[in-house]
Amino acid sequence: MTDSGAGAGSSSTYAGAREHVCIAAPRHQTVAKPPPSASDAVESGWPLKTSIAGAGAGCVSSIATCPLDVVKTRLQYQGVLEGRYQQSGYRPYRGTVDTLRRIVAEEGARGLYRGLAPMMMGYLPTWGIYFTVYESLKRRLSGPAGDTTAVQVVSAMGAGASTSLITNPIWVLKSRFMTQSAYTDYRYSSMWHAVKVIHAAEGWRGFYKGLGSSLLGVAHVAVQFPLYEHLKFCFGVDADRQLESSRILLASAVSKMVASSVTYPHEVIRTRLQNQSSAPFKYKGILHAIRLICAEEGVRAFYYGLPANLIRTVPASMMTLLTYELLMRIL
């Protein structure tokens, strides 16, 4: 999930890695199918292995990059709070470094890890759902030519959309914990408290705010995955030895950065829709949010927090792939 965090965008990296790490055995025509061997039985457990490896990789990545995710989310949302900042004399955040310094100064180091608990919880079902749907779609869509790039992209987008539909409530919680302050309408003491308050005040619909923009973000995969494959080809990654090559990490990081930049505006819209907790709501939907943000803050507002997002993209992409591969070897 796009961070949704977490979500479809970074998912395609793992999907792409798996496509090239697993070398297909040559097909031979046989008269009778031999009984499965012990190694076949172990290999048949790969859906569980990839789910566990993907969840583990996502958890490690989320811990390492959570501070930058907090910075990105606050910069995305602070345009809504600027009126309250002016009334109280509070100075808005100015860039990634200034935001990091002020969060530590005003809230301590713990402030950089707000929203980490729901983020960690979100990765477990996210990867289990993602890989199950991805492989299922890929098997259904694959033709005589095998797994083409188009099949992989469509499968990744379908898996990303399914994941967003199911896990959106977790990302709403994450977004609110990351942005809550003395200036927001919401203040939660724990995840359970947040669930109770949101359900009481907003109903079940409150947990699905921002879902439409999350689904639009699935397009991230359509940008990242083909570029990832193309870069691997350009960098001369050898499928037989790619686990020992750092070029796959470079291809992953570059493709992720490009895809994140192209599709970033949907993240700003999603964050603002997710954090509307009290009626009357400022934004009535995606199109209304686009028009209002343009009118009040200009096009530039759609890229608030982008530098922090790009800074976290490189280590996140590299760490998730590294952890994924290590866990796949162990499992």
C-alpha positions in Angstrom: 0.0 0.0 0.0 1.2 3.3 -0.7 2.1 3.6 2.8 -0.9 3.5 3.2 1.8 3.3 3.5 2.3 0.6 2.8 0.4 -0.7 0.1 0.4 -1.4 -3.6 3.3 0.8 -4.5 6.0 -1.0 -2.5 4.2 -4.3 -3.0 5.2 -4.3 -6.6 8.9 -4.3 -5.7 8.5 -7.6 -3.8 6.4 -9.0 -6.6 9.0 -8.0 -9.1 11.8 -9.4 -7.0 10.0 -12.7 -6.7 9.4 -12.9 -10.4 13.2 -12.9 -11.0 14.5 -14.6 -7.9 12.6 -17.8 -8.6 14.0 -19.4 -11.7 11.4 -21.5 -13.5 12.5 -25.0 -14.3 12.4 -26.0 -18.0 9.2 -27.7 -19.1 9.5 -31.2 -20.4 6.8 -33.4 -21.8 6.4 -36.5 -19.7 4.2 -39.6 -20.0 3.3 -39.7 -16.4 3.6 -37.1 -13.7 6.0 -38.3 -11.0 5.0 -38.2 -7.4 6.0 -35.0 -5.5 9.3 -35.1 -3.9 10.2 -33.6 -0.5 11.7 -30.5 -2.1 8.4 -30.1 -4.1 6.5 -30.2 -0.8 8.7 -27.6 0.7 8.4 -25.4 -2.4 4.7 -25.7 -2.4 4.6 -23.8 0.8 5.9 -20.6 -0.9 2.7 -18.6 -0.5 3.0 -18.8 3.3 6.8 -18.1 3.0 6.3 -15.0 0.8 3.6 -13.7 3.1 5.8 -14.1 6.2 8.8 -12.7 4.4 6.9 -9.7 3.1 5.3 -9.0 6.5 8.7 -9.2 8.2 10.3 -7.0 5.6 7.5 -4.4 5.9 7.8 -4.4 9.7 11.6 -3.8 9.6 11.2 -1.1 7.0 8.4 0.6 9.0 10.5 0.8 12.1 13.5 2.2 10.3 11.6 4.8 8.3 8.7 5.8 10.7 10.2 9.2 11.6 10.2 10.3 7.9 6.7 8.9 7.5 5.6 11.1 10.4 7.3 14.1 8.9 5.7 13.5 5.5 2.2 13.0 6.9 2.4 16.2 9.0 3.6 18.3 6.1 0.8 16.9 3.9 -1.9 17.8 6.5 -0.7 21.1 8.0 -2.4 23.1 5.3 -5.6 22.3 7.1 -4.3 23.6 10.4 -2.6 26.8 9.3 -5.6 29.0 10.3 -5.3 27.6 13.9 -1.6 28.0 13.8 -2.0 31.7 13.0 -4.5 32.3 15.7 -2.2 30.8 18.4 1.0 32.2 17.0 2.4 28.7 16.3 4.9 28.6 13.4 4.1 26.0 10.7 6.7 23.3 9.8 9.2 24.4 7.1 10.7 21.4 5.3 11.9 18.0 6.4 14.8 19.0 8.6 12.9 21.7 10.5 10.0 19.3 11.1 12.3 16.6 12.4 14.0 19.1 14.8 10.7 20.6 16.1 9.0 17.3 16.7 12.0 16.1 18.8 12.1 19.5 20.6 8.3 19.7 21.3 7.4 16.0 21.7 10.6 14.1 22.3 11.9 11.2 20.3 8.6 9.4 20.8 6.9 11.9 18.6 8.8 10.5 15.6 7.2 7.1 16.2 3.5 8.1 16.4 1.4 5.7 14.4 4.0 2.9 14.5 1.7 0.5 16.3 -1.1 0.5 13.6 1.6 0.6 10.9 3.1 -2.6 12.3 -0.3 -4.2 12.7 -1.2 -3.2 9.1 1.7 -5.0 7.5 0.7 -8.5 8.7 -2.7 -8.7 6.9 -1.5 -6.5 4.1 1.2 -8.9 2.8 -0.9 -12.0 3.5 -3.7 -10.5 1.4 -1.5 -9.0 -1.2 0.5 -12.1 -2.1 -2.5 -14.4 -2.0 -4.5 -12.2 -4.5 -1.4 -11.4 -6.6 -0.5 -15.1 -7.2 -4.2 -16.0 -7.7 -4.7 -13.3 -10.4 -1.4 -14.1 -12.0 -2.4 -17.7 -12.4 -5.8 -16.8 -13.8 -4.5 -14.2 -16.3 -1.3 -16.0 -17.5 -1.6 -17.3 -21.0 0.6 -19.5 -23.2 3.3 -16.7 -23.1 3.6 -17.1 -19.4 3.9 -14.2 -16.9 4.2 -11.1 -19.2 4.8 -7.6 -17.8 1.1 -6.7 -18.4 -0.1 -9.7 -16.4 2.2 -8.8 -13.6 1.1 -5.2 -13.6 -2.6 -6.0 -13.7 -2.1 -8.7 -10.9 -0.2 -6.2 -8.8 -2.9 -3.5 -9.2 -5.6 -6.0 -8.4 -3.8 -7.2 -5.3 -3.1 -3.6 -4.3 -6.8 -2.6 -4.6 -7.9 -5.7 -2.6 -5.4 -4.8 0.1 -6.6 -1.2 0.3 -10.2 -2.2 0.6 -9.5 -4.5 3.5 -6.8 -2.6 5.4 -8.0 1.0 5.0 -9.2 1.2 8.6 -5.7 0.5 9.9 -4.2 3.3 7.7 -6.8 5.8 8.9 -5.7 5.1 12.5 -2.0 5.4 11.5 -2.6 8.8 9.8 -4.5 10.2 12.7 -1.9 9.2 15.3 0.8 10.7 13.2 -0.9 14.0 12.8 -2.7 14.5 16.1 -1.6 17.5 18.2 -3.1 20.2 20.3 -4.4 21.8 17.1 -6.4 18.8 15.7 -10.0 17.9 16.5 -8.9 14.4 17.6 -6.7 13.2 20.4 -6.4 9.5 21.0 -4.7 7.8 24.0 -4.4 4.4 22.4 -5.5 2.4 19.4 -8.5 0.9 21.2 -9.5 4.4 22.3 -9.2 5.6 18.7 -11.4 2.8 17.4 -14.1 3.5 20.0 -14.1 7.3 19.4 -14.1 7.0 15.6 -16.9 4.5 15.6 -19.0 6.5 18.1 -18.5 9.9 16.3 -18.2 8.9 12.7 -19.6 5.4 12.4 -18.0 2.6 10.3 -17.7 5.0 7.4 -15.1 6.9 9.4 -12.7 3.9 9.0 -13.0 4.1 5.2 -12.2 7.8 4.6 -9.7 8.3 1.9 -10.4 4.9 0.3 -11.1 6.4 -3.1 -7.8 8.2 -3.2 -6.1 5.0 -2.0 -7.6 3.1 -4.9 -6.3 5.8 -7.3 -2.9 5.2 -5.8 -2.9 1.7 -7.2 -1.7 3.4 -10.4 1.6 3.6 -8.6 2.2 0.0 -9.5 1.6 0.7 -13.2 4.5 3.2 -13.1 6.9 1.4 -10.8 6.7 -2.2 -12.0 7.5 -1.7 -15.7 10.2 0.8 -14.9 11.7 -1.6 -12.3 11.8 -4.4 -15.0 13.3 -2.0 -17.6 16.0 -0.8 -15.2 17.0 -4.3 -14.3 17.4 -5.1 -17.9 19.4 -1.9 -18.5 21.6 -2.6 -15.5 22.3 -6.1 -16.8 21.0 -7.9 -13.7 21.7 -11.6 -14.2 18.7 -13.7 -13.0 21.1 -16.4 -11.9 23.1 -14.2 -9.7 20.9 -11.2 -8.8 20.8 -12.0 -5.1 24.5 -11.1 -5.0 24.1 -8.0 -7.0 23.4 -4.5 -5.6 22.0 -3.4 -9.0 18.6 -4.9 -8.1 18.5 -2.5 -5.1 19.4 0.4 -7.3 16.7 -0.5 -9.8 14.2 -0.8 -7.0 15.1 2.5 -5.4 15.0 4.5 -8.7 11.7 3.0 -9.9 10.2 3.6 -6.5 11.3 7.3 -6.4 10.0 8.0 -9.9 6.6 6.3 -9.2 6.3 8.1 -5.9 6.9 11.5 -7.5 4.4 10.9 -10.3 1.6 9.6 -8.1 2.3 11.7 -5.0 -0.6 14.1 -5.1 -3.1 11.3 -4.3 -1.3 10.8 -0.9 -1.9 14.4 0.1 -5.6 14.1 -0.8 -5.8 10.8 1.1 -4.2 12.2 4.2 -6.6 15.2 4.3 -9.7 13.1 3.7 -8.6 10.4 6.3 -8.2 13.1 9.0 -11.6 14.8 8.7 -13.2 13.8 12.0 -15.7 16.6 12.7 -18.6 17.8 10.6 -18.9 20.0 8.6 -16.1 18.5 6.6 -13.9 20.8 4.7 -13.5 18.5 1.8 -16.6 16.8 0.3 -14.7 14.3 -1.8 -11.6 13.8 -4.1 -12.6 16.3 -6.8 -13.7 18.9 -4.3 -10.5 18.5 -2.4 -8.5 19.0 -5.6 -10.3 22.2 -6.4 -10.1 23.6 -2.9 -6.5 22.8 -2.4 -5.6 24.4 -5.7 -7.6 27.5 -4.9 -6.3 28.0 -1.3 -2.8 26.7 -1.5 -1.8 26.3 -5.1 -0.6 23.3 -7.0 2.5 23.2 -4.8 0.4 21.9 -1.9 0.0 18.6 -3.7 3.7 18.0 -3.2 4.0 18.9 0.5 6.2 16.3 2.2 7.6 14.9 -1.1 11.3 15.4 -0.2 10.7 13.5 3.1 8.9 10.8 1.1 11.7 10.5 -1.4 14.3 10.4 1.4 12.5 7.5 3.1 11.9 5.7 -0.2 15.5 4.7 -0.8 16.2 3.1 2.5 12.7 1.7 2.8 12.9 0.0 -0.6 16.5 -1.3 -0.1 15.7 -2.5 3.5 12.5 -4.3 2.5 14.1 -6.1 -0.4 17.1 -7.1 1.7 15.0 -8.3 4.6 12.6 -10.1 2.2 15.4 -12.0 0.5 17.0 -12.9 3.9 13.8 -14.2 5.3 13.0 -16.2 2.1 16.4 -17.9 2.5 15.8 -18.7 6.2 12.2 -19.9 5.6 
